[in-house]
Amino acid sequence: MLVPVGSGWSLWDNTDPCMVRLVPVGFSSPCRVRLVPELRVCPPQLPLIRAQLCSLLSVPWVSSGRWGSAVSPTLPSSELSSAARRNPPQVTQPESCRICPGGSMAEQPCLRPPASPAAPNPQAHPRDKWSKKMDFLLSVVGFAVDLGNVWRFPYICYQNGGGAFLIPYTLMAVFGGVPLFYMELALGQFHRTGAIPIWKRICPIFKGIGFAICIIGLYVSFYYNTIIAWALYYFYSSFSGTLPWASCDNPWNTPACTNYFGKSNVTWTNFSRSPAEEFYTRKVLEIQKSGGLYDIGGIRWQLLLCLFLIFTIVYFSLWKGVKTSGKVVWVTATLPYVVLLILLIRGATLPGAWRGVVFYLRPDWGKLLSTEVWVDAAAQIFFSLGPGFGVLLALASYNHFHNNCYRDALVTSAVNCLTSFLSGFVIFTVLGYMAEMRDVEVEDVARDKGPSLLFITYPEAIANMVGSTFFAIIFFLMMITLGLDSTFGGLEAVITAVMDEYPQVLAGRRELFVLGLITVCFLGSLSTLTYGGAYVVKLLEEFGAGCSILAVVLLETIAVSWFYGIQRFSHDVKAMLGFTPGLFWKLCWVAISPALLAFIVISSLLEQPPLTLFEYQYPEWSISVGFLIGASSFICIPLYMVYKLVWTPGSLKQRLAVCIRPEKLLRAPQAEGLGMNPVL
């Protein structure tokens, strides 16, 4: 029986209750249709197939015979999706029939048309999948737990009220960070594509978000891998009987160098410099040879070699996709926890460690009345969990369709936050020990923040421990692995986004594309390897992924919740997990999380403290350059909106309607579970 469904298509309802095929009008027997599934299911699943076929054709369901009441209205062709009208399915004649002159059908074999050369088909290269569930979890944890968990969270915590800071931090995580973390994992797993092409299936006018994410990912790679190269330089320098930053008797030291460990009657002043600080600034960076951003000087060849080794490791970890990176993270994501535990036990046995812990957790309830504390808490949780960088989309896109991404989001978010809290104990037990040795307050020791905390303060304490060489080696090995995990995720986001956007060009050429991307990142990092490279790193850190990434996350949340629709998104989640997200998650996605992000962005733009590094005051023109760097990524979003509206035919109202409607309809969400594939 043929049942019309509109615009020249009918449903073939034959004697087989488990077979459904689409038939062009004019054919009396089913033909194999490109891009339309041939569905073979059991009768109890037929109601599910109704929704699937309607989704594929964008038409209401027409019942026939044994599936429901016999009705056969003919639908106007205008009800078909615009995509279907622009790209009609390609039909090949079935083997059991051919069209005879005069339009009749004859039941005899027919010849297939000769195959013609075609562009590479993306389906010829099936999408990779994680070998094990743990590969995915470790990759997500490795990306979320990075160097910022070790240096940024402890500093922000004690600066904003110690233990009292945990209240706004927890609230921001529950109502902002975790819901967006969950949203990105669900989006990536359902649509199975990268940060650029995914917007065709959500809200095409926001496709510029994907390009902005890739540009931000490049900016981060320009400076973040240089920090890992510094850690590699320290790691190499640690293989010595006496650590080179343990004394003031080196060629790079100055008269201001003061070593107070193991000595009495040593006065520490504001002009004093520790051996670790001079090793970092005058030996590793050689920043004394730079006059600032006006004169950053030449390239440090030692750091150039370190960076080359880092990018070599990154390339051979990513070149084959998740099959290789999923194995590497078993080392890079787990080793830091072993080292953190060792350092925590060692730090807890140091004299004065309790002073640091008390300073870390002592609550200052008055701080909670300050807006800055809440802004810092929200910024920390968003930067720590990492929604908006496209990494979660990319990593989740290699999951199995019915993977429980809800549980994954809760587990990995909790691991990330607990790691930050644990890192605080590791850092502050050592700061308390240093305060005890200097005979000063912990507050005076803990003035360093950012990379200085990892390259000056902590190494200084390690140099004066028993077994200093061992602890230095494992500490900088931990830093390298923490950094590599985040680099894997950041670059995988760019790789997945671009390769999914241009599959005809890049399918089967991943190794070459990854090599080209790594080369671009390496060349873009050269300015950070100069004598004044630390100034460039600071500038990129502040503006390359500051307000711009928060604004991108804000627009992403609005696009999914308001334009794509929270009900449609909830239906997608139910198709994967079997249950609909609760009211709490919907409220967070629609209102609470966007409000928090808007609050952070506005507050960050209104409050711009002076930018300084090593007592160097950044000039005004450099701040302007920083804003241009931040705007260069975000500007992709409005530019693509204009481009999309200009090139879409029709009136302005029609253009807007087309641009906010998903362009590509996925195959039925449950297709994988039923074993259905397109007929080619």
N, C-alpha and C positions, 0 to 999 in steps of 0.2 A: 504494500500500500504506500502511495506517495502522498505526503501531507505538505502542502505549501507553507513556507515560512517567510515569503517575501523576497522581492528583488531577484527572481530567477532561481530560487533555491527551494528544494523540498527535502523532507526527511524520509529516508527509506526505512520502512517498517516491514521487514520480511518475516518469514516464519521462525527465524532464530530469535528468541526473546532476549538474547544477550548481545545482539549486534545492532549497532546504530551507525548509519552512514549518511552523508550529505550528498544530494544528487542535484545537478543542474537541471533546470526545466528543459524539456525536450529530450531527455534521456529516459529510457524505460527501465534501465537497470543501474545499479550504483556504480559510480566511477570513483577512482581514487583521487582525492582532492589534496592539493598541496596545502600545508600549514593548518589543516583541520584534522584533529585526532580521529582515528578509527577506534571507536570505543567498544571494548568487549568486556562486559561486566555481568554480574549476576542480577536477577530481577530485583532483589531488595535494594540494590544501589541505583535503580533507575531514577528515583526522584532526585538523587544527587546529580545525575547526568543532565537532567533538565536544566538546572542552574548553570552547569558547565557550558552546554551548547548555547544557551542564551547569552552567557558572558562572551563567548567567542564571536557570536554573530551580532551582538548588541540589539537583539529583538526579543519581544515577549515569547513565551513558550506557547506552542500550538499542540494541543493534545491529539492523540489519534488512538483508535482501537483499544488495545489492551492497556494503554498507559493512563487513560482517563476518559472523560466524556468525549464523544466524537464531535469535535468542532474543527472547522477548517477555514477560518477567515484568511483572506489574502492581505498581507501587510504591505503598505506602500513602501517604495524603495527609500523614501526620505527617512524611514525609521532605522535604516542601517547606519552604522557609524560612518563618519566621513573617511576614516582610514580604510574601511572596506571598499568604499566607492573609489578612492584614489588608487588602491592597490587590490584589484580583483584577484581572487585566488586563481592559480594556474591549474588547469585541468588537463589531465592526460587520459586518453581513451583506455578503458579496461581491456584486459586480455580477452574477455568473453564477448566483446561486441565491437562493432565499428559503424561509423555513419556512412550510409550508402547514398549515392546521388539521389536527390529528391527528398532527403531528410529522414527516411525510414531507418529503422534499426534492424540489423541482421545478426543473429546469434552465431557468429563465427569468429575465429581468432583474427586479431588485427595487429598490424605492425606498429611498434612503438616508434615515435619520431627519433631520428638520430640525435645522440647527445651532443650538445654544443658546449664549447668552452665557457665556463662561468667563473665569476669571482669566487675566491675562497669562501666557503660556507662556514660560519662560526660553529655550526653543529658538527662539522667534520672534526673539530677539536673540542671534545666534551670538557665541560668545566671540571677543574680539579676539585677534589674533596679532601678534607682532613683524614689522614689515615686512622687516627684515634681521636676520641672526644677530648682526651687530655692534651693533645697537641693544640687544640683550639683554646682550651682554658688557660694553658700556660702562655700561649701567645698573647691573649688578652691581658692576663695578669702582668706579663712582662712589659707590655706597652704602658699600662696604667701605672705600674710601680717603676718610677724612673729616678733620676738624680734629684728631681725636685722634692720627692718624698723625704730624702735625706737632708737636704739643705734648706728647703723653703718652709716646710711645715713646722719644724722645731723653732725656727726664728720667728715666724708669724705667731705661733702659739704663745711664746713667752712675751712677745711684744704687745700682744692684745689681751692680756689678763690671765695668762697661764691656764689653770684648770677651768676658769670661767669661759675661756674661748671655746672649749669643747661643746658648750651649749649651742651657740650660733653655728658652729661647724656641723654638728649633728643635724640640726634643723635644716640647714641648707642642703645637706646630703640627702635627707629624706624627701624634701619637697622640690628639690631642683636637680641635683646631680644624678641620683639613681634613676628617677623617671626618664630622663633624657638618655641615660646609658641603656636602659631597657628599650626605649624607642628605637635607637640606632641599631641595636642588635636585631630587633624584630624586622625593621625595614630591610636590612642587608640580607637576612635569611629568607625573607619572603620573595623579594624581587631578584635576588641573586645576581647583582650587578654592582658596578663601582659607583663612585660618588658623582660622576658626570652623567652617564646615560640613565641613571635611576630616576632622574627628574622627568624624563619623558613619560614615565609611568605614574608619576605623582602629580606634578604641576609643571608643565613644560616651561612656563615663563620664568620659573626660578632656576633654570638650568645653570645660570651663571654662578650659583652657589658651588657647584661642582668644580668649575674652573678656579674660583677663589680658593677653595680648599687645596687644590693642587699647588697653587702659587705659594700659599702659606706653608705648605709642606716643604717646598723648595727652600724658602727663607729659613725655616727651622733647621734643615739639613746643612745650610751654609755655616751655622755657628755651633750647633749642638755636637756635631762630630769633631769639631776642633776641641771642645771641652773633653771629649773622650781621648783625643790625641794627647792632651795635657796629662791625663791620667795614665796613659801608656808610657809617657816620658818618665813620670814618677815611678811607675811599676818597674821600668828598666833600671832606674837609679837606685831602687831599693835593694838590688842584689849586691850588697857590699857589707863588709863587716861593721862599718860605722856609717850611719845614714848621712848623706851630704848636708842635710839641713839640721844636724844635731849640734853644730858648733859655729863659732864666728871666725874660724881660722882658715877661711877659704878665700880665693882670689877675688870673688865677687862681693865679699862683705865690706861694709863701710864702718866708720867709727861709731855710728849710731847703733850698731848691732849689739844687743844685750842678751846674754845667756844667763838666766837666773836659776836654772835647774842645777842642783848639786852644789850651789854656791851660797854663801851667806853674805849679808851686808850689801846686797845688790839692790839699788834703787831703780824702780821702774817708773818712767815718766812718759808724758804724751809724745815725746820725741824718740823714745826707745823703739827699736825694731828688733823683732825676734829673728833668730837664724832661719826659721821656716819662712817668714815673710820675705826676707831678702833672697832666699833661694827661689821662691816663686816669682818675685818681681824682677830680680836682677839676673837670675840664671836661666830659668825656664822661659820667661817671656822676654827678658832683656829689654824691659820697657824704658829703661833709662836712655836708650838710644833713639827714642821717639820723642818728638816735640808735641805730640797730641794728634788730633785728627788732621791738622794741617800738614803734618810730616810723620806719616806712619812708618817710614823707613823700609828696609828691604825684608826679604823673607828669611825666616829662620829655617835652615835646611834640616835641622834635627826634627823640628815639628812637622815639616813637610813629609819627611820619611814616615813619621808616626801616623800622620793622617792617611798616607798612601796605604799603609798596612791595615788601618781601620777599614777603609773603603774596600780593600781586597777581601777582607773577611765578610763584609756586608754583601759584596757581589756574589761570592760563592755560597752564601746562605740564602740568597733570594733568586738566583738565576733559574732554578728549576721550579719555583713556586712553593706552595705550602708543603709539598712533599719533603723539601729540604729544610725550609725554615721551621717546620713543625718538629723536626728532630733536633735542630740546634737549640731551641728554647728549653729543651729538657735540661740543658746545662746552664744556659744564660739566665733562665728564670728561677731556677732552684738554688743555684750557688749563692746568690746574695742572702738568702735566708739563713743558710748555714753560717756565713761570715757574720751576719748581724747577731746571731745567737752567740757566737764566740766572742765578738767584741762587747756585747752586753755583759756577759759573764766577767770578762776581764775588766771592764769599766766599773762594775759594781764592787770590785775588790780594791779599787784605788782609794787612797786617802782623800777625803773631801768629796767623794762621789755623792753623798747624801745632800750636800749643799746644792749641787746642780739639780737633783731631782726635786727638791723643795722649791727651788726657783722656777723650775719647769711647770710644776703643777699648782703652785700657790695661787688661789683664785683672787682676782681683783674685780669684784662685782661691779664696781663703778665703771669699768671699761664697757660693760654691756650697754650703757647709755650712749655710747659713741657710735655714730653712723659708720665711721671708718672700720670699726671692728667687724660689723656685719658685711660690709663690702669685701673686706679681706677674707672673711670666712667663705663667702659665696665664690669669690674669684679662686681661692685655693681649691675648693671642691670641684669646680668646673675644669680648671687646668689639670688637676690631678687625675680625674676620671677620664678626661679627654674626649667628650662628645664634641662633634663639630670638626674634628680633624680628618674625618673620613675613614679612619682606621677601623673603627668598629663595624662600619658598613662593609668594608673590604673583607675583614676576617670572617664575619658572619655569613658572607655570601658563599663561602665554601663549605658551609654546614649542610647536613641533611635537612630536608624540608621540615620534618617533624621533630627536630631537635628542640629540647625544652630551653629556649633562650631566656625565658622568665627566670628560671632557677639559676641559669648561668649569670644573669645580670646581678641577682642578689648576692651570689657567692663571690664573684670577682670584685664587686663593689665593696663588700665587707672586707675582703682580703686587702684591698688597696688602702682603705681607711685605717685598718688595724696596723698595717705596715708603717704608715705615717706615724701613728702613735708610738709604735715600738721604736722607730728611728729616733724619736725625741729622747727616749731613755738612753739610747746608745750615745747620742751627741752630748747630752747634758751631764751624764756621769763623768765624762771626760772634761767638760767645762768646769764642773765643780772641782775636779782634781787640779786643773790649771789655776783656778782662783786660790786654792789652798797653797799651791807652790809660790804664786806671786804675792800672796798675802793681800789680795784685793777682793772686791766683791765680784760675784758671778756676773753681775750686770756689766762690769767693766771688761770682762773677758769676752762676753757674748756680743760684742758690738759688731763683729763681722757677720755678714750675711752673703747669700748667694754662693758662687763658687769659692770665694775666699774662705768660707767656713770649712770646705773640704780640702782646700789646697794649702791653707795656712794653719788654722786653729787645730784641727784634728791631727795633721801630721806632726805638729809641734809636740802634742801630748804623746803620740806614739814614739817619737824619737827618744823620749826619756822613760820609757817602760822597759822592764826586763823582757828580752826577746823582741826588741824593737824591729829587727829586720823581718821576722816572721809576720808580725802584725801589720807592718807596712805593706808587705807583699799581698797579703790576703785583703787588706782594705782597698788598695787600688785595683786589685783584680775584681773585687765586688763593684767598684765604680765603673770599670770597663764593661762588665756584663750588664749592669743596670742600664748603661747608656746604649749598648748594642741592641737590647730588646726594644727600646723605644725607637731606635733608628730603623729596625726591621719593620715595625708597624707603620711608622710614618712613610717610609718609601713604598711599602706594599700598598698603601692607600693610593699613592700616585700611580703606581704601576697598574693596579687593577682598574682604576678609573679610566686611564688613557687607553689601555688595551681593550676594555669593554666598549669604549666609545668608537674605536676604529678597528674592529675585528678583521675587516677585509684586508687591511694593510699589515696588522701586527700579529694576526693569528699564526701560530707556529714559529714566531720570531721573537719569543720572549727573551732569550739569551742576549740577542743583539740590542733589543730595546733597553733591557736592564743595564747593559754595558754603557749605552749612550746616556742614560739617566745618571748613572754613577759618575761618568765623566763630567757631566754638567755640574753636578753637586761638588765634585772635587775642584773644578775650576772656579766655581762660585765661592769656595771657601778660602781661596788663596789670600784674600785681603785680611783674613783673620789670623794668618800665619806670620804676619809681619811683626816688627818690633812693637808697633802700636796696635797689634791685632786685638788685644783685650778690649780696647776702646770700641772697635767695630763689633765685637761679640756682644758687648753691653748694649750697644745701639740696636742691633738686630733682636736681642732678647726682649728689649722693652717694647719695640714697635713692630717687629716682624710678625709676632703672634700675640699681640696684646688685645686691644679693643676690637681689632678686626675679626679675630676668631670668635669673640663673644657675640659680636653683631651677626656673624654668619650663623652661629647656633640659634640666635633669636629668630632670624628669618627662616631657618630650617624648621624650627618648631611651629612657627605660624603657618608655613606652607603645608605641613603635614596635618596639623590639627584643624585649621580653618578652611583651607582650600581643598586639599584631598579629602578631608572630612574625618572626624574622629570616629564616626560610626563605621565608615568604610575601613579605616585602619583597624578598628576593633574586630571587624569581620575577618580581615586578613590574619590577625593574631589567632582568632578562633579556628581558622582553617588549618593553621600550623599546630596549635597546642591543644585544640579541643575545648577550650574555654575562653570566654570573653574577659578582657581586662576589667577589673573592678572599678567602682565609681571613683575611688581615690586616684587611680592612675589617670583616668580621663580628666578629672579636675586639674591635676598637675599639668598634663599636656596642654590643655586648652587655656588655662588661666594662670596658675601659680608659677610654673616654670618660666613662661614668657615674661611675667611681671618681674620676677627676680632678675632675669637677664637684662631687661630694660633698665632696672634700677642700677645694676653694676655698670652698664655701658655709660649711662648718663653721669653717674658719680665719677667714673674714671676720666671722662672727658672734662668734667668741671674742675677736678683736682689733679693738677700736673705738678708734682714736686720737682725741684731742680735735679737734674741728672748729673751725678758725680761718680768718679771711680779713682781710687788712690789719690784723693785730694785734687783730682783734675776736674775742673768745672767744664762741662760740655758747652760749647758756644751756641748762640741762638740759631745760627744757620744749620747746625747739626740736628737740632730739635725739629726744624722745618723739614729736613731730609727724612727724619724718622717718621713724621706724619705722612710724607709722600710714600714711604715704603709701606706703611699700614694701609693707605688709601689705594695703592696700586693693586692690591688683591681684592679689596672690597668693591672697587669700581667695576669689576667684571659683572656684578649682579645687575646694576641698572643698565649697563651697556648692553648686556644680552637681552634684557627686557625690551629695550628700544629696538634692537635688531629683530627680535621675534615679532613684535607688533608691526614693524615696517614690512617685513617679508611675508606676512600672513595675508592672504587675499580676503576681501570683504570689507564691510563697513567696520567702524571702530568697535561697535557693540559685538558684531560677529567675530572680529579678531580677538577681543577679550574673552569671548565665550570659548573659542578654540584654544587659546593660549593657557587657559586655566584648567582645561579638561585633559586628562591623561591621553597621550597620543597612542601608546601601545597597550593593547590588552594582553595580559599574560594568558598562557594556557591555563586551564582550570587548576586552581590551587592544589586540589587533591590528586592531580594527574600522576604525580610521582608515586603516591601511595597505591594507585590502582594499576600502575604499570603501563600507562598510556603514553604514547609518543607520537609526534607528528608523522604523517605519511608523506614521504618524499618521492 
